[in-house]
């Protein structure tokens, strides 16, 4: 067993004891698969040496993952990011990043910059003639 896998398992011992056990075990399995992938290409000695470059290489190699599976891996990477006290979040897979930019929250109409709201066009101001 490698150094990084041992680190994941030692950190995950407390993580698995809380929350939904089956889900947490799946997440730890995804973390271990990610770390094993990194160890095939490089030899980092500590989880703190893993960065955005490694995550991007993982996404490039695993482009064929279903969006739901890729999101599950991304959530597992977010846990690693928390454990290593890295700022922000790990890079998202392309399929998730595209979905986030295409969809706006409900209730916000999709308009271009030169169109005005209908209520703005019908409002008369002082001095305006009907």
C-alpha positions in Angstrom: 0.0 0.0 0.0 1.3 3.4 -0.9 1.9 6.4 1.3 -1.0 8.4 -0.1 -3.4 5.6 0.3 -2.4 5.1 3.9 -2.9 8.8 4.5 -6.4 8.7 2.9 -7.3 5.7 5.0 -6.1 7.3 8.3 -7.9 10.5 7.6 -11.0 8.6 6.4 -11.3 6.5 9.6 -13.1 9.4 11.4 -14.8 10.5 8.2 -16.5 7.2 7.7 -17.7 7.0 11.3 -20.0 10.0 10.8 -22.9 10.3 8.4 -24.2 7.7 5.9 -21.8 4.9 6.1 -22.2 3.3 2.7 -21.9 6.7 1.0 -18.8 7.7 2.9 -17.2 4.3 2.0 -17.9 4.9 -1.7 -16.4 8.4 -1.4 -13.3 7.0 0.3 -13.0 4.5 -2.6 -13.2 7.3 -5.1 -10.5 9.2 -3.2 -8.2 6.1 -3.2 -8.8 5.6 -7.0 -7.8 9.3 -7.6 -4.7 9.0 -5.5 -3.7 5.7 -7.2 -4.1 7.4 -10.6 -1.8 10.2 -9.4 0.8 7.8 -8.2 1.0 6.1 -11.6 2.1 9.4 -13.2 4.1 11.0 -10.3 5.4 10.1 -6.9 4.0 12.7 -4.4 5.0 12.0 -0.8 2.1 13.8 0.9 -1.5 14.7 0.2 -0.5 18.3 0.5 1.5 18.0 -2.7 -1.6 17.2 -4.8 -2.9 20.3 -6.6 -5.1 21.5 -9.4 -2.7 20.2 -12.1 -3.2 16.6 -10.8 -7.0 17.0 -10.8 -7.0 18.4 -14.3 -4.9 15.5 -15.5 -7.4 13.1 -13.8 -10.3 14.8 -15.6 -8.6 14.7 -19.0 -7.9 11.0 -18.6 -11.4 10.2 -17.4 -13.5 12.2 -19.9 -15.7 9.3 -20.5 -17.2 9.4 -17.0 -21.0 10.0 -16.8 -21.8 13.5 -15.4 -23.3 12.0 -12.3 -20.2 9.9 -11.7 -17.9 12.8 -12.4 -19.8 14.9 -9.9 -19.4 12.1 -7.3 -15.7 12.1 -7.9 -15.6 15.9 -7.7 -17.3 15.8 -4.3 -14.7 13.3 -3.1 -12.0 15.6 -4.3 -13.7 18.5 -2.3 -13.2 16.4 0.8 -9.5 15.9 0.1 -9.3 19.7 -0.5 -10.8 20.3 3.0 -8.5 17.8 4.6 -5.4 19.5 3.1 -6.7 23.0 3.9 -6.4 24.1 0.3 -8.2 27.4 -0.7 -11.3 27.3 -2.9 -12.4 24.1 -4.6 -10.8 21.6 -6.9 -11.3 22.1 -10.6 -14.6 20.7 -11.8 -14.9 18.3 -14.7 -15.8 19.8 -18.0 -19.3 18.3 -18.1 -20.2 19.9 -14.8 -18.5 23.2 -15.5 -20.4 23.6 -18.8 -23.7 22.8 -17.1 -23.1 25.4 -14.4 -22.5 28.2 -17.0 -25.5 27.3 -19.2 -28.1 27.1 -16.5 -29.2 30.1 -14.6 -31.2 29.9 -11.3 -34.9 29.7 -11.6 -36.8 33.0 -11.9 -34.1 34.9 -13.7 -35.1 35.3 -17.4 -32.5 34.8 -20.1 -32.1 38.1 -21.9 -29.4 39.8 -23.9 -27.8 43.0 -22.7 -29.7 45.3 -25.0 -33.2 44.2 -24.1 -35.1 45.8 -21.3 -37.6 44.5 -18.9 -41.2 44.8 -20.2 -42.1 46.9 -17.1 -39.3 49.3 -18.0 -40.7 49.9 -21.5 -44.3 50.7 -20.3 -43.3 53.1 -17.5 -43.9 56.7 -18.3 -41.7 59.4 -16.7 -42.6 63.0 -16.0 -42.4 65.0 -19.1 -42.9 62.0 -21.4 -45.8 62.2 -23.8 -48.0 59.1 -24.4 
